[in-house]
Amino acid sequence: YWYGNGFLYPDMASCMIAVDTASKANGCLQVLKASHRMGRIGHGTVGKQVGAEPERVEEAMKRFELVHCEMDPGTALFFHSNLLHRSDQNRSENPRWSFISCYTAAKNLSYQVGKTPWVNCDKIEKWPDEKIRELGKQQLAEQTAGG
């Protein structure tokens, strides 16, 4: 679906970080292993959800291994933008929150920046490891002082 947001190339990835435990019981993310090699698949909208062409997904499910991505809190999963993925509805009493960030190559910025809330491409400033360590120490000191 990123193609429809002005990205010309699939030089993109997502990083999903589990906030809560994600399991089959609470509808964890599922992926079709190596399905990104199929290339771009058309997407459509059903309600407020965007999804890949059902006929192609059905055929892909016959050819690619379905993997349930069960994750402990803090686990990070990186995946290609063309990887077919979905999750089931959480029908359990356990929450399944996650944080997902999407990244694109610097040379692959959308030509639709600012036209939709989904396309907000800010370049990331690269920090040296020492700066990250120092910020971590500051955060820890603040949490310790406050708690």
Rosetta blueprint (number, residue, H / E / L):
1 Y L
2 W L
3 Y H
4 G H
5 N H
6 G L
7 F L
8 L L
9 Y L
10 P L
11 D L
12 M E
13 A E
14 S E
15 C E
16 M E
17 I E
18 A E
19 V L
20 D L
21 T L
22 A E
23 S L
24 K H
25 A H
26 N H
27 G L
28 C L
29 L E
30 Q E
31 V E
32 L E
33 K L
34 A L
35 S H
36 H H
37 R H
38 M H
39 G L
40 R L
41 I L
42 G L
43 H E
44 G E
45 T E
46 V E
47 G L
48 K L
49 Q E
50 V E
51 G E
52 A E
53 E L
54 P H
55 E H
56 R H
57 V H
58 E H
59 E H
60 A H
61 M H
62 K H
63 R H
64 F L
65 E L
66 L E
67 V E
68 H E
69 C L
70 E L
71 M E
72 D L
73 P L
74 G L
75 T L
76 A E
77 L E
78 F E
79 F E
80 H E
81 S L
82 N L
83 L L
84 L L
85 H E
86 R E
87 S E
88 D L
89 Q L
90 N L
91 R L
92 S L
93 E L
94 N L
95 P L
96 R L
97 W L
98 S E
99 F E
100 I E
101 S E
102 C E
103 Y E
104 T E
105 A L
106 A H
107 K H
108 N H
109 L L
110 S L
111 Y L
112 Q L
113 V L
114 G L
115 K L
116 T L
117 P L
118 W L
119 V L
120 N L
121 C L
122 D L
123 K L
124 I L
125 E L
126 K L
127 W L
128 P L
129 D H
130 E H
131 K H
132 I H
133 R H
134 E H
135 L H
136 G H
137 K H
138 Q H
139 Q H
140 L H
141 A H
142 E H
143 Q H
144 T H
145 A H
146 G H
147 G L
